[in-house]
Amino acid sequence: GPIEWLNWFYHASFVVTSYFHGTVVATKFKKDFVSIPTAGRVLKVRTLLEPLGLVERCLNRAVSEDAISVLDRPIDWTDAHAKLNAKIESSKRFLATALS
């Protein structure tokens, strides 16, 4: 179920996912990760990761040696989460304005 699924992410030391939601959860739990999305999900995953400065974590199916080097580089979660929190606050302001 969903709790068990989230628990796997929470306790992971590294996440490899092909799903958008797997990428979201890895980011939320501050887990080092790579996302190898299917062709139909590439744009969605890249749109999530680009503003956070994590687009290099989105690998394509033809993984090169240069792309694999990302596995050895830990993510600077301070910077990425600062950018994520700014996006969240912007969304909250938008919703508050739209709903008032």
C-alpha positions as semicolon CSV with decimal commas, in nm:
position;residue;x (nm);y (nm);z (nm)
1;G;0,000;0,000;0,000
2;P;0,095;0,368;-0,003
3;I;0,242;0,372;0,349
4;E;0,471;0,081;0,269
5;W;0,571;0,245;-0,061
6;L;0,661;0,572;0,113
7;N;0,845;0,379;0,383
8;W;1,075;0,224;0,120
9;F;1,169;0,573;0,003
10;Y;1,209;0,709;0,353
11;H;1,460;0,439;0,449
12;A;1,645;0,424;0,115
13;S;2,006;0,531;0,092
14;F;1,969;0,597;-0,284
15;V;1,664;0,596;-0,514
16;V;1,647;0,490;-0,879
17;T;1,304;0,556;-1,026
18;S;1,129;0,574;-1,359
19;Y;0,820;0,745;-1,218
20;F;0,739;1,113;-1,171
21;H;0,596;1,044;-0,825
22;G;0,908;0,848;-0,729
23;T;1,112;1,155;-0,820
24;V;0,881;1,379;-0,615
25;V;0,904;1,156;-0,307
26;A;1,284;1,117;-0,334
27;T;1,309;1,496;-0,352
28;K;1,072;1,549;-0,060
29;F;1,263;1,298;0,158
30;K;1,600;1,447;0,049
31;K;1,730;1,120;-0,093
32;D;2,008;1,106;-0,348
33;F;1,844;0,972;-0,664
34;V;1,837;0,935;-1,037
35;S;1,523;0,934;-1,243
36;I;1,516;0,740;-1,569
37;P;1,168;0,826;-1,694
38;T;0,991;0,666;-1,986
39;A;0,961;0,879;-2,299
40;G;0,616;1,004;-2,199
41;R;0,736;1,124;-1,858
42;V;1,065;1,295;-1,947
43;L;0,922;1,646;-1,984
44;K;0,722;1,616;-1,661
45;V;1,028;1,501;-1,461
46;R;1,259;1,761;-1,616
47;T;1,003;2,036;-1,544
48;L;1,008;1,933;-1,178
49;L;1,387;1,908;-1,148
50;E;1,507;2,203;-1,357
51;P;1,396;2,484;-1,119
52;L;1,556;2,293;-0,829
53;G;1,893;2,272;-1,006
54;L;1,864;1,892;-1,022
55;V;1,801;1,836;-1,394
56;E;2,123;1,631;-1,425
57;R;1,946;1,368;-1,209
58;C;1,708;1,300;-1,499
59;L;1,881;1,045;-1,719
60;N;1,763;0,919;-2,054
61;R;1,744;0,555;-2,152
62;A;2,079;0,572;-2,338
63;V;2,282;0,633;-2,023
64;S;2,639;0,746;-2,092
65;E;2,944;0,721;-1,867
66;D;2,919;1,097;-1,802
67;A;2,560;1,054;-1,686
68;I;2,660;0,771;-1,455
69;S;2,909;1,003;-1,280
70;V;2,608;1,180;-1,124
71;L;2,567;0,873;-0,901
72;D;2,884;0,967;-0,713
73;R;2,785;1,328;-0,648
74;P;2,566;1,392;-0,344
75;I;2,285;1,642;-0,383
76;D;2,309;1,984;-0,214
77;W;1,970;1,965;-0,047
78;T;2,010;2,305;0,119
79;D;2,005;2,477;-0,219
80;A;1,747;2,247;-0,379
81;H;1,503;2,271;-0,089
82;A;1,542;2,649;-0,067
83;K;1,433;2,665;-0,432
84;L;1,153;2,413;-0,368
85;N;1,026;2,608;-0,067
86;A;1,021;2,930;-0,273
87;K;0,807;2,751;-0,535
88;I;0,574;2,617;-0,264
89;E;0,530;2,963;-0,112
90;S;0,457;3,109;-0,457
91;S;0,193;2,842;-0,513
92;K;0,035;2,911;-0,173
93;R;0,014;3,284;-0,252
94;F;-0,142;3,207;-0,590
95;L;-0,402;2,979;-0,432
96;A;-0,480;3,227;-0,153
97;T;-0,535;3,502;-0,410
98;A;-0,741;3,281;-0,639
99;L;-0,963;3,159;-0,357
100;S;-1,023;3,497;-0,191
